[in-house]
Amino acid sequence: MADMFLEKFRSLVPKYLEDQWNEADGLNAEELAEGLAHSGVSIPFVLEEFYLAVGNNEDFTEAYHFFFDPEELEIDGDYLLFLEDEEEKYVWGFKTSQLSVPDPIVYRRNNAKGTWTSEEGTFSEFTFDLFSWVFEELAAELDH
């Protein structure tokens, strides 16, 4: 499959960090394969490209929310979990039945209630919106 999202994820570095993207920002293919082998899960194409683009850059993987490292990915019930908020109130995932979709819909679980709701957007839409919000929040904090 051709790179569908790789350049868009790479473009997050200059957009938000005012720096050039470099290979150290992402995981290399071997690191990603090793992590996925350890976790024993398959991931959607868009998540693979996310890891290859910025999976090694903590400004993105640990900004108010924590993207699971490939070796930490897990399936819980009918969902592949990939992200949690810093208070661990919510976790985000994909339906396991949708893992073959290149850019599947994201779902959020309220950990206190154990209920899942659709974010009504794909991973790429969700992620770009998330980083827009995160970096607006950071900018607002710096202005005060």
C-alpha positions, -999 to +999 in steps of 0.1 A: +000+000+000+013+034-009+021+059+018-013+075+026-006+094+058+031+092+063+039+127+050+009+142+068+021+128+101+057+139+093+044+175+086+032+177+123+069+182+133+075+215+114+039+226+120+040+223+158+076+221+168+091+245+142+117+220+134+125+197+104+112+162+106+140+136+108+142+099+110+147+099+148+111+113+152+097+080+140+103+044+147+121+025+120+103-005+103+124-030+123+115-014+157+079-013+148+079-049+136+096-060+169+071-041+190+042-056+172+056-091+174+059-086+212+024-074+216+010-100+191-015-076+175-021-064+140-027-027+135-044-005+108-022+010+081-028+045+095-014+036+129+016+020+113+024+052+094+018+072+126+045+052+144+069+054+115+064+092+113+063+104+149+062+072+171+096+081+187+088+118+194+075+123+229+061+158+220+034+138+201+032+105+219+031+119+254+012+152+251-017+151+276-024+117+261-002+087+259+000+066+227+009+031+236+043+019+223+038-009+198+048-035+223+022-022+247-007-024+223-034-048+235-068-061+226-094-057+253-127-074+244-136-062+209-111-033+208-075-027+201-063-001+226-038+025+214-042+057+236-051+068+271-055+102+287-031+113+315-057+108+342-065+073+328-102+082+327-105+073+290-089+049+266-092+049+228-092+020+204-104+005+172-130-023+168-110-054+161-134-061+132-121-029+115-083-035+118-080-042+081-096-008+072-067+016+064-081+044+085-108+031+109-132+049+131-119+056+167-139+047+198-134+060+233-141+040+265-151+057+297-130+036+321-153+043+351-184+031+332-168+006+308-189+020+280-176+027+244-187+055+222-177+064+187-155+095+182-173+097+148-140+102+130-112+082+116-078+078+133-062+104+110-091+129+116-090+122+154-052+125+156-049+158+137-077+172+158-061+160+190-028+176+182-044+208+171-061+209+205-030+199+224-007+225+209-034+252+212-035+243+250+002+244+253+004+278+235-023+292+258-004+280+289+028+296+276+009+329+270-001+331+307 
